[in-house]
Amino acid sequence: MNNNDMMEREEIFSKVLRAGRRTYFFDVRATKADDYYLTITESKKFTNEDGSFHYKKHKIYIYKEDFSEFRSILAEMTDYIIEQKGDEVISERHQKDFKKEYNNDYESSKSETEDTLKTTESFTDVNFDDI
């Protein structure tokens, strides 16, 4: 069997989920005996200090004999998380552009002023004639 036959055999069915810096690949693959299994690959983009980037990938393999139990446990775990914590994505609070909503107008105004001062400190003076 040549490499083209192997590639055709592996590309049976695929779906992609893009989620911010992460991308999830769901791929149906074939075993040598021509049975199917599922791979789930998480690819996460990292940016280096010099502006270049690289990806870290993690892959799991799920075989047919484990589908029923895997699906059951996945549903149980995701249901538990939603029941306990709801649908709100708490991790959004840790993103750079997250702004806490204040009930107090003074606190909100004070925070906006501090944010503006921090933002203007990071500006770079650009001369567009040089471009």
C-alpha positions in Angstrom: 0.0 0.0 0.0 1.5 3.4 -1.0 1.3 6.6 0.9 -1.6 8.0 -1.1 -3.7 4.9 -0.2 -2.9 5.4 3.4 -3.8 9.1 3.3 -7.1 8.3 1.5 -7.8 5.7 4.2 -7.2 8.1 7.0 -9.3 11.0 5.6 -12.7 9.4 6.1 -14.7 12.1 7.9 -13.5 15.3 9.7 -15.0 18.3 11.5 -13.2 21.3 13.0 -14.1 23.5 16.0 -12.3 26.8 16.3 -12.4 28.2 19.8 -10.2 31.2 20.3 -6.6 30.2 20.4 -7.6 26.5 20.4 -8.7 24.5 17.5 -10.2 21.0 17.9 -10.1 18.5 15.1 -12.4 15.5 15.1 -11.3 12.9 12.6 -12.7 9.5 11.7 -9.8 7.2 10.8 -9.4 3.6 9.7 -7.4 0.8 11.3 -5.4 -1.6 9.2 -8.3 -4.0 9.4 -10.5 -1.2 7.9 -12.5 -0.5 11.1 -13.1 3.0 12.2 -12.0 5.0 15.3 -12.1 8.6 16.3 -9.2 11.0 17.0 -9.7 14.3 18.8 -6.8 16.7 18.4 -6.5 20.0 20.4 -4.2 22.5 18.7 -3.3 25.6 20.7 -1.5 28.6 19.2 1.4 30.2 21.2 3.0 33.5 20.2 6.8 33.9 20.9 8.2 37.2 22.0 9.6 37.9 18.5 6.1 37.7 17.1 6.5 34.2 15.5 4.2 31.5 16.7 4.0 27.8 17.2 1.4 25.2 17.9 1.2 22.6 20.6 -1.0 19.6 19.8 -2.5 16.9 22.0 -4.3 13.9 20.5 -6.6 11.2 22.0 -7.8 8.1 20.3 -11.3 6.7 21.0 -12.1 3.2 19.7 -15.6 1.9 18.9 -15.6 -0.4 21.9 -15.4 2.6 24.1 -17.9 4.9 22.4 -20.9 4.1 24.5 -19.2 4.6 27.8 -17.2 7.6 26.6 -20.3 9.3 25.3 -22.1 8.6 28.6 -19.3 9.9 30.8 -18.8 13.0 28.6 -22.6 13.8 28.8 -22.5 13.3 32.6 -19.5 15.5 33.1 -20.7 18.3 30.8 -24.2 18.2 32.4 -22.6 18.4 35.8 -20.5 21.5 34.9 -23.6 23.3 33.5 -25.7 22.4 36.5 -23.1 23.5 39.0 -21.7 26.6 37.2 -24.2 27.6 34.5 -23.5 28.7 31.0 -21.5 31.8 31.8 -17.8 31.5 30.7 -15.9 32.6 33.8 -12.5 32.5 32.1 -13.6 35.5 30.0 -12.9 37.6 33.1 -9.2 36.8 32.7 -8.9 38.1 29.2 -7.1 41.4 28.6 -10.2 43.2 27.3 -12.6 42.1 30.1 -14.3 45.0 31.9 -16.1 44.4 35.1 -19.6 45.9 35.3 -20.0 48.2 38.3 -23.2 49.2 40.0 -21.6 52.3 41.5 -21.1 55.1 38.9 -18.1 56.5 40.9 -16.2 53.1 40.8 -17.0 52.7 37.1 -15.7 56.2 36.3 -12.6 55.7 38.4 -11.9 52.3 36.7 -12.4 53.8 33.2 -10.0 56.6 34.0 -7.3 54.2 35.3 -7.8 52.0 32.2 -7.4 55.0 29.9 -4.2 56.1 31.7 -2.8 52.6 31.5 -3.7 52.3 27.8 -2.2 55.7 26.8 1.1 54.8 28.6 1.5 51.9 26.1 1.1 54.0 22.9 4.0 54.3 20.6 4.6 57.6 18.8 4.3 56.8 15.1 5.3 59.0 12.3 3.3 58.1 9.2 5.6 59.9 6.9 8.1 57.2 7.4 5.7 54.5 6.2 
